[in-house]
Amino acid sequence: MKTHSRLPVIIALFQTVQFATMGIWVRMMQESFTTYQQVYIRILIASILGWVIFAKVIKPRQIMKYSAQQHLTYLLRAVFVFGVGVLLFTVAIQKTEFATVSFIASLPTLGIFAWLIFRERLDKGSLVYVLISIIGLALLTGINFTNFHLGVGETAAVISMVGFNIGYLLSRKHPASSNKYQDAVIVLSYGWIVPFLAVLAAGKGLWPQHITTVAWVGLIASVITNISGMVMVNYIFAHMKAYIAGNIFLLEGVIALVIGIFLYSETPSWQAIVGAMIIVACAYMVAKRDRGGRTIAGED
């Protein structure tokens, strides 16, 4: 690949690591926060810090002049990612097996949604590797297709996956005059609203009665991850075809496997190891086939 085409791939890899490590921060926060509390609180704090950190590149007057349709795009993206993606993923985890949820959530369907929404071309040669990666994903997650049925948890996982995909791709609809940092802050500013309403509906309080040191560390780390992650997603989908990003994101399961080995002393099965190897190989081949450089937009 040419040098200028490598940066989106590198950033996508960093974002994949962040996706995988979010599970660590969530586990740490579970000591003190309910699921809905930690979602709305970390996003709310991330939005406030974002305004401070990126103050020099945020243009409030420009934002105030955005049309109602432009603000609606930001709102819809926030709802799809946090209101649909995050919250329904949580419901799915509670209602069905983790392996099933992981398989559905990780399916490389971004290319399909990019074609439906933006008519983005899918390289036929890469499609072979995308399909093979699904086999690797099945081995990695250990999903049992013989017992699979479309229940509440499975349905929630499917809708969650759709929410994430649409939310990521809507980053391409942001105003051309804006920048990825300003876009990230605006989305985060809308993102906490639906999780906050979920907290109110659950009736378990807006703030934990006691927060342990471990939970504080998890909260701080998750806030940083949300800010940097939103910025990187904006860059990735402005400079990379969706099916390539989607296949790189599959490496989240591989990274999670490594984290489980070193942090939680988990012993992976040989099927999981083979699946991880298949995913890594397919992600490499799909990225290698993309030799066109900046496929979506120019550098900003």
C-alpha positions in Angstrom: 0.0 0.0 0.0 1.1 3.6 -0.6 2.2 5.5 2.4 -0.7 7.9 2.4 -3.2 5.0 2.3 -1.7 3.4 5.5 -2.7 6.1 8.0 -6.5 5.2 7.9 -5.6 1.5 8.4 -3.3 2.3 11.3 -6.0 4.5 12.9 -8.6 1.8 12.3 -6.3 -0.7 14.1 -5.9 1.8 17.1 -9.7 2.1 17.2 -10.1 -1.7 17.1 -7.8 -1.9 20.2 -10.0 0.7 21.9 -13.2 -1.3 21.0 -11.6 -4.3 22.7 -10.3 -2.5 25.8 -13.7 -0.9 26.4 -14.8 -4.2 27.9 -12.1 -3.8 30.6 -13.3 -0.4 31.6 -17.0 -1.6 31.7 -16.0 -4.5 34.0 -14.2 -2.1 36.3 -17.2 0.3 36.4 -19.6 -2.5 37.2 -18.4 -2.4 40.8 -20.3 0.8 41.3 -22.4 1.8 38.3 -25.5 0.2 36.8 -25.2 -0.4 33.1 -27.3 2.6 32.1 -25.6 4.8 34.6 -22.2 4.2 33.3 -23.2 4.7 29.7 -24.9 8.1 30.1 -22.3 9.4 32.7 -19.2 8.5 30.6 -20.8 10.0 27.5 -21.9 13.2 29.3 -18.5 13.7 30.8 -16.8 13.0 27.5 -18.9 15.6 25.8 -18.0 18.2 28.4 -14.3 17.4 28.3 -14.5 17.4 24.5 -15.6 21.0 24.5 -12.7 21.9 26.7 -10.0 19.8 24.9 -10.9 20.8 21.4 -11.9 24.4 22.2 -9.4 25.8 19.7 -10.9 24.0 16.8 -14.5 24.2 17.7 -16.5 27.1 16.1 -19.6 27.8 18.1 -20.9 30.4 15.7 -20.6 28.0 12.8 -22.5 25.4 14.8 -25.3 27.8 15.6 -25.7 28.5 11.9 -26.1 24.8 11.0 -29.5 24.0 9.6 -32.1 21.9 11.5 -31.3 19.1 9.0 -27.6 19.2 9.9 -28.3 19.1 13.6 -30.7 16.2 12.9 -27.9 14.3 11.3 -25.8 14.7 14.5 -28.7 13.7 16.7 -29.6 10.6 14.6 -26.0 9.5 14.6 -25.9 9.8 18.4 -29.2 7.9 18.7 -28.1 5.1 16.4 -24.7 4.6 18.1 -25.6 5.2 21.8 -29.4 4.8 22.0 -29.7 1.8 19.7 -26.2 0.3 19.5 -24.9 0.5 23.0 -28.2 0.1 24.9 -29.6 -2.8 22.8 -26.2 -4.5 22.9 -26.6 -4.4 26.7 -30.1 -5.9 26.5 -28.7 -8.6 24.2 -26.0 -9.5 26.6 -28.6 -9.9 29.4 -31.0 -12.0 27.3 -28.8 -14.5 25.4 -25.4 -16.2 25.2 -22.4 -13.9 24.9 -21.0 -15.9 22.0 -24.2 -15.3 20.0 -24.1 -11.6 20.7 -20.4 -11.3 19.8 -21.0 -13.2 16.6 -23.9 -11.0 15.5 -22.4 -7.8 16.6 -19.1 -8.5 14.8 -20.6 -9.6 11.4 -18.8 -7.6 8.7 -21.9 -6.0 7.3 -20.6 -2.4 7.1 -19.9 -2.8 3.4 -23.5 -3.8 2.7 -24.9 -0.7 4.6 -22.4 1.5 2.8 -23.6 0.2 -0.5 -27.3 0.7 0.5 -26.8 4.2 1.8 -24.0 5.6 -0.3 -23.8 3.1 -3.2 -20.2 2.4 -2.2 -18.5 -0.2 -4.5 -17.5 -3.5 -2.9 -14.4 -5.0 -4.4 -15.3 -8.5 -5.6 -11.9 -9.9 -4.8 -12.1 -8.6 -1.2 -15.6 -10.0 -0.8 -14.1 -13.5 -0.8 -11.9 -12.6 2.2 -14.9 -10.9 4.0 -16.9 -14.1 3.6 -14.0 -16.3 4.8 -13.6 -14.0 7.9 -17.2 -14.9 8.9 -16.0 -18.5 9.3 -13.1 -17.3 11.5 -15.6 -15.2 13.5 -17.8 -18.3 14.1 -14.8 -20.3 15.3 -13.5 -17.4 17.5 -16.9 -16.7 19.2 -17.7 -20.4 19.5 -21.3 -19.8 18.4 -23.5 -23.0 18.3 -25.8 -22.7 15.2 -27.7 -25.8 16.2 -29.2 -24.1 19.2 -29.6 -20.7 17.5 -33.1 -19.2 17.5 -34.3 -15.6 17.0 -35.4 -14.6 20.5 -35.4 -11.3 22.3 -31.6 -11.3 22.9 -30.8 -12.3 19.3 -33.2 -9.7 17.9 -31.7 -7.0 20.2 -28.2 -8.0 19.0 -29.2 -7.7 15.3 -30.8 -4.2 15.8 -27.8 -3.1 17.9 -25.5 -4.1 15.0 -27.6 -2.2 12.6 -27.5 0.9 14.9 -23.7 0.8 15.1 -23.3 0.5 11.4 -25.7 3.3 10.4 -24.2 5.5 13.2 -20.7 5.0 11.9 -21.6 5.7 8.3 -23.6 8.8 9.1 -20.3 10.5 9.9 -20.0 11.0 6.2 -23.1 13.3 6.3 -21.5 15.9 8.5 -21.1 19.4 7.1 -18.0 19.7 4.8 -17.1 22.9 6.6 -16.7 21.2 10.0 -13.8 19.1 11.3 -13.6 15.6 12.9 -13.0 17.0 16.3 -16.0 19.4 16.3 -18.2 16.6 14.8 -17.2 14.3 17.6 -18.0 16.8 20.3 -21.5 17.5 18.8 -22.3 13.8 18.6 -21.2 13.2 22.2 -23.3 16.2 23.3 -26.4 14.5 21.9 -25.2 11.0 22.8 -25.9 10.9 26.5 -29.6 11.9 26.2 -31.2 8.4 25.3 -29.1 6.5 27.9 -30.1 9.2 30.5 -33.8 8.6 29.7 -33.1 4.8 30.1 -31.7 5.5 33.6 -34.8 7.5 34.5 -37.0 4.7 33.2 -35.0 2.1 35.2 -35.5 4.2 38.4 -32.2 3.2 40.0 -30.8 6.6 40.6 -28.8 9.0 38.4 -25.5 8.6 40.3 -24.0 5.6 42.3 -24.2 5.8 46.1 -20.5 4.8 46.3 -17.7 4.7 43.7 -14.7 2.5 44.3 -11.2 3.5 43.1 -11.3 0.8 40.5 -14.6 2.1 39.2 -13.2 5.7 39.0 -10.2 4.4 36.9 -12.7 2.6 34.6 -14.8 5.7 34.3 -11.8 7.9 33.4 -10.4 5.4 30.9 -13.8 5.0 29.3 -14.3 8.7 29.0 -10.9 9.1 27.2 -11.8 6.1 25.0 -15.2 7.7 24.0 -13.6 11.0 23.0 -10.7 9.6 21.1 -12.8 6.8 19.6 -15.4 9.2 18.2 -12.7 11.3 16.6 -11.0 8.3 15.0 -14.3 6.9 13.7 -14.9 10.2 12.0 -11.5 10.0 10.3 -11.8 6.3 9.4 -15.1 6.6 7.6 -14.0 9.8 5.7 -10.9 8.1 4.4 -11.6 4.4 4.1 -14.2 2.2 2.4 -16.6 0.7 4.9 -16.0 -3.0 4.1 -12.3 -2.5 4.7 -12.9 -0.8 8.1 -15.5 -3.5 9.0 -13.0 -6.3 8.4 -10.3 -4.5 10.4 -12.8 -4.1 13.3 -13.2 -7.9 13.3 -9.7 -7.9 14.9 -11.5 -6.7 18.1 -12.3 -10.3 18.9 -8.7 -11.3 18.4 -7.5 -8.6 20.7 -10.1 -9.5 23.3 -8.9 -13.1 23.1 -5.3 -11.9 23.9 -6.6 -9.6 26.7 -8.5 -12.6 28.2 -5.3 -14.7 28.2 -3.1 -12.1 29.9 -5.5 -10.2 32.2 -8.0 -12.8 33.1 -6.0 -16.1 32.7 -8.5 -17.4 30.3 -7.5 -20.4 28.2 -8.7 -20.2 24.6 -9.9 -23.2 22.6 -8.0 -24.4 19.5 -11.1 -23.3 17.5 -10.8 -19.8 18.8 -7.1 -19.7 18.0 -7.7 -20.9 14.4 -10.6 -18.4 14.0 -8.3 -15.6 15.2 -5.7 -16.6 12.7 -8.2 -16.6 9.9 -9.5 -13.1 10.8 -6.0 -11.7 11.0 -5.1 -13.1 7.6 -8.4 -11.9 6.0 -8.1 -8.4 7.5 -4.5 -8.2 6.1 -5.6 -9.3 2.6 -8.5 -6.9 2.4 -6.4 -3.9 3.5 -3.6 -5.0 1.2 -6.0 -5.1 -1.8 -7.0 -1.4 -1.2 -4.3 0.3 -3.2 -6.3 3.4 -4.1 -5.2 5.6 -1.3 -7.8 8.1 -0.1 -11.0 6.4 -1.3 -13.6 8.6 0.4 -12.4 12.1 1.0 -9.2 14.2 0.9 -7.0 14.6 3.9 -8.1 17.2 6.4 
